[in-house]
Amino acid sequence: MQYYRVPNTRKYYFGYSSTPNSSYKIIGGNKKSKTALKINSESGKITVKKKTKKGSYTVTVKVTAAGNDQFNAGSKDVKVTVKVK
C-alpha cells in the first residue's frame, strides 16, 4: 500500500499498483461532507455531487490493501479535504 503527498501542496495521491485487492470507504466526516462526496470503492476516486455549494468538505477515508506473498495486508485512515469553488 502506498500513498504520498504531492509536493508543495496539501494533496495526497493513493496508488496500489502492487496490490490489486484494495478498497476505499468513507468512514468519517460530518453529514454535509458525507452527502456531498462520493468515493469509488475500487479506485479511490472521490467525486463531488452536482450542485454542491462552495466550501470545504472533509471526510475520513479508510484505505485497505489485501496482502499477498510479497506484501502484508494493511490499512490506513486518511483525512481528505475537498474545496469546491
C-alpha positions as CSV (number, residue, x, y, z in Angstrom):
1,M,0.0,0.0,0.0
2,Q,1.4,3.4,-0.9
3,Y,0.3,6.9,-0.7
4,Y,2.2,10.1,-0.9
5,R,1.9,13.8,-0.6
6,V,2.0,15.9,-3.8
7,P,5.0,18.2,-3.4
8,N,4.2,21.8,-2.4
9,T,0.6,21.1,-1.8
10,R,-1.6,19.5,0.9
11,K,-2.9,17.0,-1.6
12,Y,-2.3,13.2,-1.4
13,Y,-2.2,10.6,-4.1
14,F,-3.1,6.9,-3.5
15,G,-1.6,4.2,-5.6
16,Y,-1.9,0.4,-5.4
17,S,-0.1,-1.0,-8.4
18,S,1.3,-3.9,-6.4
19,T,-1.9,-4.8,-4.5
20,P,-5.0,-5.2,-6.8
21,N,-7.3,-6.1,-3.9
22,S,-7.6,-2.6,-2.4
23,S,-10.7,-0.9,-1.1
24,Y,-11.7,2.6,-0.1
25,K,-14.5,3.7,2.2
26,I,-15.6,6.9,3.7
27,I,-15.7,6.2,7.5
28,G,-16.0,9.7,9.0
29,G,-16.9,13.3,8.5
30,N,-20.0,15.4,9.1
31,K,-23.3,14.7,7.3
32,K,-22.8,17.6,4.9
33,S,-19.5,16.2,3.7
34,K,-20.7,12.6,3.5
35,T,-23.6,13.8,1.4
36,A,-21.5,16.0,-1.0
37,L,-18.7,13.5,-1.6
38,K,-18.7,10.0,-3.1
39,I,-15.8,7.6,-3.3
40,N,-15.3,4.7,-5.8
41,S,-14.6,1.7,-3.5
42,E,-12.2,0.1,-6.1
43,S,-10.3,3.0,-7.5
44,G,-10.4,5.5,-4.6
45,K,-11.6,8.3,-6.9
46,I,-13.5,10.9,-5.0
47,T,-16.2,12.8,-6.8
48,V,-18.3,15.8,-5.8
49,K,-22.0,15.6,-6.4
50,K,-23.6,18.1,-8.8
51,K,-25.0,21.3,-7.4
52,T,-22.8,21.1,-4.3
53,K,-22.4,24.5,-2.7
54,K,-19.0,26.2,-2.5
55,G,-17.0,25.4,0.6
56,S,-14.7,22.8,2.2
57,Y,-15.7,19.2,2.7
58,T,-13.7,16.9,4.9
59,V,-14.1,13.2,5.3
60,T,-12.0,10.4,6.7
61,V,-11.3,7.6,4.2
62,K,-10.2,4.1,5.2
63,V,-7.8,2.7,2.6
64,T,-7.3,-1.1,2.9
65,A,-5.0,-3.3,0.8
66,A,-5.1,-7.1,0.9
67,G,-1.8,-8.9,1.4
68,N,-0.1,-11.3,-0.9
69,D,3.1,-13.4,-0.9
70,Q,5.3,-10.2,-1.2
71,F,3.3,-7.7,0.9
72,N,1.5,-7.7,4.2
73,A,-2.1,-6.6,4.4
74,G,-2.6,-3.1,5.7
75,S,-5.0,-0.2,6.2
76,K,-4.7,3.5,6.8
77,D,-7.2,6.1,7.8
78,V,-6.6,9.3,5.9
79,K,-8.4,12.7,6.3
80,V,-9.2,14.2,2.9
81,T,-10.4,17.8,2.4
82,V,-12.0,18.9,-0.9
83,K,-12.5,22.6,-1.7
84,V,-15.4,23.3,-4.0
85,K,-15.0,26.7,-5.8
